[in-house]
Amino acid sequence: MCSSYASFGDDKKLRYSPYLKPKLVDNVRCLAVDMKLKDVNPEGFEQLIQFANENQLGILNAAGEQISITA
């Protein structure tokens, strides 16, 4: 998902979107999502939430609590 919103900089290095960052939490690969994405790119946010729901992925807030989000 992160690479879908990434681009290459002038230095030829991959630059992730400021709204999506890969993260490792307790040795579990995660995707940190800035909720501003919902305002900046509503279609992308909806795609992300649909992907999470279709693949039965947990959605947690910054405190690590399970939450439900609709696109």
Backbone as CSV, one residue per row, in Angstrom:
resi,resn,N_x,N_y,N_z,CA_x,CA_y,CA_z,C_x,C_y,C_z
1,MET,0.815,-1.186,0.000,0.000,0.000,0.000,0.865,1.257,0.000
2,CYS,1.912,1.273,0.809,2.756,2.464,0.881,3.353,2.807,-0.467
3,SER,3.754,1.788,-1.216,4.397,2.062,-2.498,3.410,2.636,-3.510
4,SER,2.120,2.378,-3.324,1.115,2.950,-4.215,1.069,4.468,-4.115
5,TYR,1.454,4.982,-2.968,1.402,6.423,-2.726,2.801,7.025,-2.618
6,ALA,3.799,6.285,-3.053,5.186,6.749,-2.975,5.644,7.256,-4.341
7,SER,6.718,8.003,-4.312,7.326,8.474,-5.551,8.836,8.528,-5.348
8,PHE,9.554,8.623,-6.453,11.008,8.713,-6.367,11.427,10.173,-6.363
9,GLY,12.333,10.510,-5.451,12.856,11.863,-5.363,13.954,12.086,-6.383
10,ASP,14.490,13.310,-6.409,15.573,13.650,-7.329,16.802,12.785,-7.091
11,ASP,16.951,12.294,-5.848,18.098,11.452,-5.510,17.861,9.981,-5.835
12,LYS,16.742,9.697,-6.526,16.377,8.339,-6.952,15.978,7.428,-5.787
13,LYS,15.730,8.016,-4.614,15.287,7.233,-3.459,13.770,7.316,-3.350
14,LEU,13.192,6.226,-2.891,11.752,6.152,-2.733,11.312,7.043,-1.575
15,ARG,10.340,7.871,-1.826,9.794,8.774,-0.809,8.347,8.374,-0.542
16,TYR,8.091,7.968,0.699,6.728,7.598,1.059,5.861,8.838,1.212
17,SER,4.597,8.663,1.002,3.637,9.735,1.227,3.732,10.175,2.687
18,PRO,3.529,11.457,2.955,3.545,11.893,4.356,2.355,11.334,5.145
19,TYR,1.389,10.740,4.449,0.191,10.222,5.101,0.239,8.720,5.372
20,LEU,1.157,8.005,4.749,1.278,6.556,4.925,2.732,6.200,5.178
21,LYS,2.978,5.499,6.277,4.347,5.100,6.613,4.359,3.643,7.061
22,PRO,5.256,2.832,6.502,5.397,1.473,7.024,6.002,1.563,8.420
23,LYS,5.581,0.670,9.289,6.016,0.728,10.685,6.103,-0.686,11.243
24,LEU,6.945,-0.871,12.231,7.064,-2.142,12.926,6.673,-1.910,14.386
25,VAL,5.607,-2.579,14.828,5.117,-2.434,16.199,5.087,-3.816,16.836
26,ASP,5.854,-3.992,17.892,5.930,-5.299,18.567,6.230,-6.422,17.569
27,ASN,7.170,-6.155,16.664,7.586,-7.113,15.630,6.480,-7.482,14.645
28,VAL,5.473,-6.624,14.514,4.394,-6.824,13.553,4.458,-5.686,12.543
29,ARG,4.480,-6.042,11.262,4.495,-5.020,10.218,3.138,-4.333,10.169
30,CYS,3.177,-3.002,10.167,1.960,-2.204,10.198,2.051,-1.068,9.190
31,LEU,0.960,-0.413,9.008,0.894,0.778,8.183,0.332,1.907,9.047
32,ALA,1.135,2.916,9.275,0.679,4.081,10.034,0.027,5.044,9.047
33,VAL,-1.201,5.426,9.350,-1.975,6.289,8.462,-2.311,7.590,9.183
34,ASP,-1.924,8.689,8.577,-2.318,9.989,9.093,-3.755,10.215,8.628
35,MET,-4.656,10.488,9.560,-6.069,10.615,9.223,-6.352,11.810,8.314
36,LYS,-5.377,12.670,8.108,-5.543,13.774,7.151,-5.728,13.230,5.738
37,LEU,-5.292,11.990,5.519,-5.450,11.366,4.208,-6.916,11.354,3.794
38,LYS,-7.810,11.189,4.750,-9.246,11.144,4.452,-9.716,12.439,3.804
39,ASP,-9.135,13.572,4.199,-9.499,14.858,3.611,-8.740,15.131,2.316
40,VAL,-7.459,14.763,2.301,-6.594,15.060,1.158,-6.894,14.151,-0.033
41,ASN,-7.160,12.878,0.247,-7.379,11.896,-0.819,-8.481,10.927,-0.381
42,PRO,-9.750,11.373,-0.424,-10.850,10.523,0.046,-10.930,9.173,-0.668
43,GLU,-10.661,9.153,-1.971,-10.723,7.888,-2.713,-9.623,6.935,-2.268
44,GLY,-8.437,7.467,-2.053,-7.333,6.638,-1.571,-7.604,6.102,-0.182
45,PHE,-8.179,6.941,0.673,-8.522,6.517,2.027,-9.563,5.403,1.985
46,GLU,-10.568,5.574,1.140,-11.600,4.549,1.020,-11.008,3.233,0.530
47,GLN,-10.098,3.299,-0.433,-9.434,2.098,-0.944,-8.649,1.408,0.173
48,LEU,-7.969,2.178,0.978,-7.183,1.644,2.086,-8.073,0.930,3.101
49,ILE,-9.179,1.561,3.468,-10.104,0.963,4.445,-10.751,-0.292,3.870
50,GLN,-11.134,-0.257,2.598,-11.703,-1.446,1.960,-10.704,-2.593,1.955
51,PHE,-9.445,-2.290,1.656,-8.395,-3.309,1.668,-8.280,-3.931,3.056
52,ALA,-8.261,-3.086,4.084,-8.156,-3.586,5.461,-9.348,-4.459,5.815
53,ASN,-10.540,-4.021,5.464,-11.746,-4.791,5.779,-11.806,-6.104,5.012
54,GLU,-11.513,-6.060,3.710,-11.564,-7.277,2.894,-10.554,-8.325,3.355
55,ASN,-9.448,-7.873,3.897,-8.404,-8.791,4.344,-8.427,-9.021,5.848
56,GLN,-9.504,-8.585,6.470,-9.727,-8.777,7.911,-8.524,-8.311,8.728
57,LEU,-8.018,-7.123,8.377,-6.897,-6.538,9.099,-7.417,-5.654,10.212
58,GLY,-6.766,-5.717,11.350,-7.160,-4.879,12.467,-6.808,-3.428,12.207
59,ILE,-7.641,-2.535,12.701,-7.379,-1.108,12.607,-7.295,-0.574,14.026
60,LEU,-6.140,-0.004,14.356,-5.889,0.480,15.706,-5.646,1.983,15.686
61,ASN,-6.004,2.649,16.777,-5.670,4.073,16.888,-4.254,4.198,17.421
62,ALA,-3.805,5.426,17.613,-2.416,5.660,18.046,-2.122,5.060,19.407
63,ALA,-3.164,4.849,20.220,-2.983,4.249,21.545,-2.967,2.730,21.485
64,GLY,-3.179,2.166,20.283,-3.163,0.712,20.124,-4.496,0.061,20.398
65,GLU,-5.565,0.856,20.427,-6.902,0.325,20.701,-7.613,0.023,19.374
66,GLN,-8.301,-1.115,19.337,-9.040,-1.525,18.138,-10.159,-0.516,17.882
67,ILE,-10.263,-0.063,16.631,-11.320,0.877,16.275,-11.969,0.444,14.964
68,SER,-13.100,1.010,14.686,-13.806,0.739,13.434,-13.866,2.041,12.658
69,ILE,-13.476,1.983,11.392,-13.500,3.174,10.540,-14.261,2.827,9.285
70,THR,-15.141,3.726,8.899,-15.822,3.570,7.611,-15.284,4.635,6.687
71,ALA,-15.203,4.297,5.433,-14.644,5.239,4.451,-15.618,6.331,4.117
